[in-house]
Amino acid sequence: MEIKEKYRELICRVRDRKPLIHHITNYVTVNDCANIVLALGGSPVMADASEEVEDMVSIAAALVINIGTLNSTKVEAMIKAGKKANELGVPVILDPVGVGATPYRKETALKLLKEVKFSVIRGNLAEIKTLCGMNALSKGVDSEEAISEDAKIIAKDLAAKLNSVIVISGAVDYISDGIKIISVRNGHRMLTDVTGTGCMSTSLIGTYCGVTKDYFAAASAGIITMGIAGEMAFERLSDIQGSGSFKVNIIDAIYKISYSDLNERGNYAEEC
C-alpha cells in the first residue's frame, strides 16, 4: 500500500474507532494535548498516579510519555505504565522535552530508554542528538540547532539502534524507521510562537499509533497533519489576530482536516 493510501486509512480509523490515548505528560501543555487528540477524533486521558497507570494503560490504544515537567513520582509512574504497555503490546511514544537542559532530565530519559521499549520517539534536533550521546545546542526546552541533511542520518542511525521510529522536528521534519526516511516540509514559522505545538504533534502521533502497527506511517501522518494545520491556522488569521488566535485555529484545523487535505497539501518525500 502506498503511503498516501495509508494516511487515508489512518485518518478514517481514528475517527471510526476513537482510540483511547493515555498520557503521562507535562502540566504546561496537558490541556492542549487533550484537545488536539479530541480534534483528530481520539479520546484522551491524562492519568499519572502510580496507583492507576497500569489499569489505565490496560484499556488504552497508545501511551504518550512526555518529560516536560518531571518529578520522582511521575518518573515512577512513567516506567510502571511503560512496562505494562510493553507487556500488553500497547505502543509507547516518547517526547524527551528539554532532555539536554539538565542532568536530571538526561538521566531520566536514559533510564526510560533502558526500562521501556518505545515505538516512536519525537524531539527537536538538540533533543535527539542528546539521546544519541552527541553534543547539542539548546536553550531550556528549545533547540538552537539548525536543521541540516545530517539530521536524517542521525534519525536513521538512532532508529536502527533503538528499533524505534525516530522523528526530528524542525523547519524540515525527518522521520525514520532505520531503513526508510520521510522528509516533511509542511508547517509555518508561527508554530514556534505557541507553547506546546511539539507536544501536540507527539499526541497526534500517539493517536495515529493507536489504530495501526505501522508506526512509521503513524509518525509521519502525525507530523504532516500538524504541519498542514499550522499552514491553515495562519491562513485563517485576520490582520488584528496573533498567536492566541493562531493556537485556536490549529485545533479548528485539526478538527476539520480531511484525507484530501493531507493528499493535496502534504509536502513530503520518501526515500530509502
Secondary structure, 3 states (H helix, E strand, C coil): CCHHHHHHHHHHHHHHHCCEEEEECCCCCHHHHHHHHHHHCCEEEECCCCCCHHHHHHCCCEEEEECCCCCHHHHHHHHHHHHHHHHHCCCEEEECCCCCCCHHHHHHHHHHHHHCCCCEEEEEHHHHHHHCCCCCCEECCEECCCCCCHHHHHHHHHHHHHCCEEEEECCCEEEECCCCEEEECCCCHHHHHCCCHHHHHHHHHHHHHCCCCCHHHHHHHHHHHHHHHHHHHHHCCCCCCCHHHHHHHHHHHHHHCCHHHHHHHCCEEEEC
